[in-house]
Amino acid sequence: MSSIPRKGETPNFTKYLNNQNHPKLQLIQMGVHRGANDGYTMEMYRWWFIEEDLLDKMFNILIPRFKDYPIDKPYTELYRFPTVRMKSAVTKNNTFWKHYPIGVLELKGKNE
């Protein structure tokens, strides 16, 4: 399973708290700096991206988006929203609430 979200997919907030050095984000950097014709890059892409549509997304959308992006800046930005409170259990005398953090992971770069 890949962690590149598809359109309409909502990623888990806690999964992306420490995402700046995530290996799959480093695959974007590898594609930008080594290019699509590099043998090692293609080997890594075929290992991590089992579905063919994710390879197409990488080459046609993500790599061109970060082509002129500075190498020393992170590719992502995480925005936190207010915590959502939802009922988890209701007893005769008490109502128990669970708190869920919510956030949005934004990919930076030129969106053409």
FIMI-791694 format. One record per residue (C-alpha): x, y, z negated. Coordinates in pm, 1 decimal, padded with zeros to 6 digits. Each point is the difference from the previous one (the first is absolute). Layout:
% residues N
lomar xx = X	yy = Y	zz = Z
...
//
This chain:
% residues 112
lomar xx = 00000.0	yy = 00000.0	zz = 00000.0
lomar xx = 00133.2	yy = 00341.4	zz = 00088.9
lomar xx = -00028.0	yy = 00315.9	zz = -00205.5
lomar xx = -00045.1	yy = 00237.9	zz = 00290.7
lomar xx = -00362.5	yy = 00103.5	zz = -00043.7
lomar xx = -00230.0	yy = -00035.2	zz = 00295.8
lomar xx = -00257.5	yy = 00266.9	zz = 00080.9
lomar xx = -00271.4	yy = 00009.5	zz = -00264.8
lomar xx = 00197.3	yy = -00210.4	zz = -00247.1
lomar xx = 00038.0	yy = 00139.8	zz = -00353.2
lomar xx = 00332.0	yy = -00090.0	zz = -00161.6
lomar xx = 00029.0	yy = -00068.0	zz = -00372.9
lomar xx = 00132.7	yy = 00307.9	zz = -00184.7
lomar xx = 00231.5	yy = -00179.7	zz = -00239.1
lomar xx = 00155.7	yy = -00194.8	zz = 00286.2
lomar xx = 00143.4	yy = 00322.1	zz = 00143.6
lomar xx = 00125.7	yy = 00175.5	zz = -00313.4
lomar xx = 00361.4	yy = -00095.7	zz = 00073.2
lomar xx = -00014.3	yy = -00004.9	zz = 00377.5
lomar xx = 00280.1	yy = 00234.4	zz = 00102.9
lomar xx = 00253.1	yy = -00284.1	zz = 00037.7
lomar xx = -00246.7	yy = -00267.9	zz = 00104.2
lomar xx = 00158.1	yy = -00245.0	zz = 00249.0
lomar xx = -00278.9	yy = 00042.0	zz = 00253.8
lomar xx = 00045.4	yy = 00377.4	zz = 00002.5
lomar xx = 00368.4	yy = -00063.8	zz = 00062.4
lomar xx = -00107.8	yy = -00192.0	zz = 00310.3
lomar xx = -00133.9	yy = 00328.0	zz = 00139.4
lomar xx = 00338.7	yy = 00159.3	zz = -00059.4
lomar xx = 00172.3	yy = -00295.1	zz = 00163.9
lomar xx = -00218.7	yy = 00036.1	zz = 00310.4
lomar xx = 00058.8	yy = 00375.7	zz = 00018.6
lomar xx = 00378.7	yy = -00014.7	zz = -00032.2
lomar xx = 00086.5	yy = -00331.3	zz = 00169.3
lomar xx = -00270.1	yy = 00001.4	zz = 00265.5
lomar xx = -00236.8	yy = -00264.0	zz = 00129.7
lomar xx = 00265.4	yy = -00177.2	zz = 00210.3
lomar xx = 00222.5	yy = -00089.9	zz = -00296.7
lomar xx = 00010.2	yy = -00375.9	zz = -00063.8
lomar xx = 00017.1	yy = 00024.5	zz = -00379.1
lomar xx = -00292.5	yy = 00243.9	zz = -00008.3
lomar xx = -00216.0	yy = -00228.7	zz = 00212.4
lomar xx = 00092.2	yy = -00299.4	zz = -00215.2
lomar xx = -00103.1	yy = 00187.8	zz = -00315.3
lomar xx = -00324.5	yy = 00120.0	zz = 00162.5
lomar xx = -00094.3	yy = -00349.9	zz = 00110.6
lomar xx = 00067.3	yy = -00126.4	zz = -00354.7
lomar xx = -00203.5	yy = 00267.7	zz = -00183.2
lomar xx = -00278.8	yy = 00066.2	zz = 00252.2
lomar xx = -00164.3	yy = -00326.8	zz = 00086.8
lomar xx = -00296.0	yy = 00159.9	zz = 00177.7
lomar xx = 00078.0	yy = 00134.3	zz = 00345.9
lomar xx = -00219.7	yy = 00307.7	zz = -00045.9
lomar xx = 00227.7	yy = 00120.8	zz = -00281.9
lomar xx = 00300.9	yy = -00015.2	zz = 00231.5
lomar xx = -00192.3	yy = 00211.0	zz = 00251.2
lomar xx = -00092.2	yy = 00246.0	zz = -00273.9
lomar xx = 00363.9	yy = 00024.0	zz = -00106.9
lomar xx = 00134.7	yy = 00067.4	zz = 00350.3
lomar xx = -00281.0	yy = 00216.6	zz = 00136.0
lomar xx = -00103.3	yy = 00201.8	zz = -00306.5
lomar xx = 00240.3	yy = -00010.2	zz = -00295.1
lomar xx = 00343.6	yy = 00011.6	zz = 00163.7
lomar xx = -00089.2	yy = 00291.8	zz = 00232.7
lomar xx = -00156.6	yy = 00181.0	zz = -00296.3
lomar xx = 00327.6	yy = -00004.5	zz = -00196.0
lomar xx = 00238.3	yy = 00041.4	zz = 00295.0
lomar xx = 00106.1	yy = 00355.8	zz = -00093.9
lomar xx = -00068.6	yy = -00029.5	zz = -00374.0
lomar xx = 00294.4	yy = 00076.2	zz = -00236.8
lomar xx = 00174.4	yy = -00313.7	zz = -00124.6
lomar xx = 00037.9	yy = 00130.2	zz = -00357.4
lomar xx = -00373.7	yy = 00063.1	zz = -00055.2
lomar xx = -00251.4	yy = -00267.0	zz = -00109.6
lomar xx = -00246.3	yy = -00129.6	zz = 00257.7
lomar xx = -00292.6	yy = -00001.4	zz = -00242.7
lomar xx = -00183.5	yy = 00227.3	zz = -00241.3
lomar xx = -00226.2	yy = -00130.3	zz = -00275.6
lomar xx = -00292.1	yy = 00212.3	zz = -00117.1
lomar xx = -00179.9	yy = -00092.7	zz = -00320.5
lomar xx = -00369.1	yy = 00058.5	zz = -00043.0
lomar xx = -00178.2	yy = 00019.4	zz = -00333.2
lomar xx = -00045.4	yy = -00334.9	zz = -00171.9
lomar xx = -00333.2	yy = -00169.0	zz = 00064.1
lomar xx = -00188.4	yy = -00141.2	zz = -00298.3
lomar xx = -00226.7	yy = -00299.3	zz = 00060.6
lomar xx = -00200.6	yy = -00223.6	zz = -00229.7
lomar xx = 00170.7	yy = -00330.8	zz = -00058.5
lomar xx = -00236.5	yy = -00156.6	zz = -00252.6
lomar xx = -00317.3	yy = 00089.8	zz = -00185.6
lomar xx = -00092.3	yy = -00163.4	zz = -00326.1
lomar xx = -00294.0	yy = 00053.0	zz = -00230.0
lomar xx = 00177.0	yy = 00275.6	zz = -00195.1
lomar xx = 00289.9	yy = 00113.0	zz = 00220.5
lomar xx = 00088.9	yy = 00094.7	zz = 00353.3
lomar xx = 00357.2	yy = -00072.4	zz = 00105.3
lomar xx = 00166.1	yy = 00209.0	zz = 00268.9
lomar xx = 00298.8	yy = -00072.9	zz = 00218.3
lomar xx = 00215.8	yy = 00274.1	zz = 00154.2
lomar xx = 00131.7	yy = -00036.9	zz = 00355.1
lomar xx = 00271.3	yy = 00225.1	zz = 00145.7
lomar xx = -00064.1	yy = 00110.7	zz = 00358.0
lomar xx = 00242.6	yy = 00144.9	zz = 00248.6
lomar xx = 00072.8	yy = 00052.1	zz = 00367.6
lomar xx = 00325.3	yy = -00096.7	zz = 00166.5
lomar xx = 00080.7	yy = 00234.0	zz = 00287.4
lomar xx = 00255.8	yy = -00076.2	zz = 00267.5
lomar xx = 00186.5	yy = 00317.1	zz = 00086.9
lomar xx = 00156.1	yy = 00082.0	zz = 00335.1
lomar xx = -00127.8	yy = 00159.1	zz = 00318.0
lomar xx = -00352.1	yy = -00117.2	zz = 00070.7
lomar xx = -00034.7	yy = 00044.8	zz = 00373.8
//
